[in-house]
Amino acid sequence: MAKTKEKAAPKTEKKGAAQKAEKKVPAKTDEKKEQEKQTKHVEGIKKTLLSSLLGIAGGVLSYYAPLYSILILLVVVYAQRLALPRIQIDTKEYRFTDWFFLVFMTFAFWFVSWTILLNRPA
């Protein structure tokens, strides 16, 4: 019995080029994913910063005009809806949980800042 070696089919350039292209595609998708992740992170920071600053501003205004404190809170919460697109955040894809987060953050900062101002030491 003679051992016969089967010759492997010669590699063509098309196959090699296709393999190179396949190797490059994950790198591009990784870059896109990384860029998308970074964009979402920056948007999250912007959302949180805006809601906290508006909440603090609402708390300060409520301290100086206590009769209109609930109205001030409502105006500050609604102002986010107008301000978010101005800082390049797309709100069309927001779900209930996203809006709930923004309203809760605003309310929490409003309440805490107003309470701190009302309870100053004598």
Legacy VTK file of the C-alpha trace (Angstrom):
# vtk DataFile Version 3.0
C-alpha trace
ASCII
DATASET POLYDATA
POINTS 122 float
0.000 0.000 0.000
1.384 3.221 -1.082
0.535 6.302 0.788
-0.709 8.990 -1.432
-0.730 12.571 -0.430
-3.544 14.634 -1.660
-2.482 18.002 -2.790
-4.374 20.897 -1.295
-6.100 23.160 -3.726
-3.998 26.222 -4.423
-5.208 29.343 -2.720
-6.476 31.942 -5.051
-6.200 35.628 -4.482
-9.952 35.972 -4.305
-10.077 33.697 -1.337
-7.250 35.558 0.373
-8.832 38.923 -0.359
-12.167 37.726 0.988
-10.476 36.528 4.164
-8.730 39.862 4.587
-12.023 41.685 4.071
-13.676 39.499 6.682
-10.927 40.305 9.146
-11.347 44.035 8.566
-15.134 44.029 9.042
-15.058 43.173 12.770
-12.566 45.949 13.367
-14.902 48.462 11.761
-17.907 47.183 13.678
-15.886 47.324 16.888
-15.041 50.949 16.142
-18.701 51.686 15.422
-19.784 49.988 18.629
-17.162 51.878 20.592
-18.210 55.174 18.994
-21.887 54.429 19.671
-21.096 53.505 23.268
-19.168 56.729 23.751
-21.997 58.774 22.190
-24.564 57.190 24.508
-22.311 57.867 27.491
-21.995 61.560 26.582
-25.767 61.775 26.048
-26.335 60.237 29.473
-24.069 62.804 31.073
-25.860 65.635 29.271
-29.295 64.333 30.327
-28.291 63.941 33.955
-26.549 67.309 34.096
-29.509 69.110 32.518
-32.072 67.513 34.823
-29.986 68.199 37.918
-29.305 71.835 37.015
-32.968 72.452 36.191
-33.975 70.777 39.449
-31.617 72.962 41.464
-32.811 76.084 39.647
-36.413 75.074 40.332
-35.613 74.541 44.017
-34.054 77.983 44.303
-37.007 79.590 42.532
-39.413 77.697 44.785
-37.594 79.073 47.815
-38.158 82.643 46.637
-41.725 82.034 45.432
-43.143 79.300 47.701
-46.724 79.840 46.588
-45.835 78.721 43.072
-43.497 75.862 43.990
-45.514 73.061 42.358
-46.045 75.169 39.252
-42.317 75.868 39.114
-41.615 72.139 39.349
-43.991 71.403 36.476
-42.466 74.136 34.322
-38.942 72.905 35.017
-39.916 69.315 34.161
-41.558 70.413 30.918
-38.584 72.640 30.067
-36.495 69.496 29.643
-38.655 68.418 26.757
-37.796 71.661 25.010
-34.147 71.800 26.057
-33.037 68.272 25.183
-33.235 68.675 21.392
-31.274 71.926 21.685
-28.315 70.049 23.162
-28.367 67.476 20.328
-30.229 64.687 22.119
-32.836 62.866 20.050
-35.922 62.351 22.198
-38.025 60.629 19.546
-36.746 57.213 20.610
-37.309 57.763 24.342
-39.420 55.259 26.204
-41.367 55.732 29.415
-38.392 54.711 31.534
-36.179 57.385 29.968
-38.691 60.130 30.705
-39.323 58.734 34.172
-35.599 58.920 34.912
-35.436 62.561 33.829
-38.534 63.572 35.785
-37.350 61.728 38.894
-33.901 63.313 38.750
-35.408 66.763 38.343
-37.861 66.193 41.178
-35.143 64.843 43.483
-32.822 67.803 42.898
-35.722 70.248 43.179
-36.857 68.738 46.463
-33.403 68.448 48.023
-32.275 71.953 47.059
-35.550 73.505 48.198
-35.415 71.599 51.502
-31.834 72.658 52.151
-32.722 76.303 51.522
-35.771 76.105 53.781
-33.811 74.560 56.655
-30.881 76.923 56.925
-29.246 77.137 60.325
-30.272 80.161 62.358
LINES 1 123
122 0 1 2 3 4 5 6 7 8 9 10 11 12 13 14 15 16 17 18 19 20 21 22 23 24 25 26 27 28 29 30 31 32 33 34 35 36 37 38 39 40 41 42 43 44 45 46 47 48 49 50 51 52 53 54 55 56 57 58 59 60 61 62 63 64 65 66 67 68 69 70 71 72 73 74 75 76 77 78 79 80 81 82 83 84 85 86 87 88 89 90 91 92 93 94 95 96 97 98 99 100 101 102 103 104 105 106 107 108 109 110 111 112 113 114 115 116 117 118 119 120 121
